[in-house]
Amino acid sequence: MHLPGGAVSADLRHKALVTEQRRPYTVPLLERAISTGIDNEGAKLDPVMPRWRMSKSDLHDVALYVYNRLK
């Protein structure tokens, strides 16, 4: 999906985040991406990706939700 300003949204499908990755996303790696903007390979995500500040419990719940929605 193309967003205003030329940004393109991330592909959150299982195929893109797990199946086609050398190092598939796991719940902890999703937590890191959501909170710090570091991807599954350790690289910085595009600055357009928000870095969310939330409690550890909320962060885990969001990452678990995204991960389980991938299947």
C-alpha positions in Angstrom: 0.0 0.0 0.0 1.3 3.4 -1.0 1.0 6.1 1.7 1.2 9.9 1.5 4.7 11.2 1.0 5.8 8.2 -1.1 6.2 5.7 1.8 5.1 2.1 1.1 3.6 0.1 4.0 5.3 -3.1 5.1 4.0 -6.4 4.0 2.9 -8.2 7.2 1.9 -11.4 5.5 3.3 -14.7 6.8 5.1 -15.3 3.5 6.9 -11.9 3.7 7.9 -12.0 7.3 8.6 -15.7 7.9 8.6 -18.0 4.8 10.7 -15.8 2.6 13.2 -14.7 5.3 16.6 -16.2 5.9 16.1 -15.3 9.6 12.3 -15.4 10.0 10.6 -13.0 12.4 9.8 -14.4 15.8 7.7 -12.7 18.5 10.9 -11.2 20.2 12.1 -9.9 16.8 8.7 -8.4 16.1 8.9 -6.7 19.6 12.3 -5.3 18.7 11.0 -4.0 15.3 8.0 -2.4 16.9 9.9 -0.7 19.7 13.3 0.1 18.3 12.9 0.0 14.5 15.5 -2.8 14.1 14.5 -5.6 11.7 15.0 -9.3 11.9 18.5 -9.0 10.4 19.6 -6.2 12.7 19.2 -3.4 10.1 17.4 -0.2 10.8 13.8 0.0 9.4 12.7 3.0 7.3 12.3 6.1 9.5 8.6 6.1 8.4 8.1 3.1 10.7 7.0 4.4 14.0 8.8 3.3 17.1 6.2 2.6 19.7 6.7 3.1 23.4 4.5 0.8 25.6 4.7 -1.5 28.5 6.5 -4.8 28.0 3.2 -6.6 28.4 1.4 -4.5 25.8 4.4 -4.8 23.4 4.3 -8.6 23.8 0.6 -8.7 23.2 0.9 -6.6 20.0 3.8 -8.6 18.7 2.0 -11.9 19.5 -1.2 -10.6 17.8 0.8 -9.6 14.6 2.7 -12.9 14.6 -0.5 -15.0 15.0 -2.2 -13.0 12.3 0.5 -13.9 9.9 -0.5 -17.6 9.8 
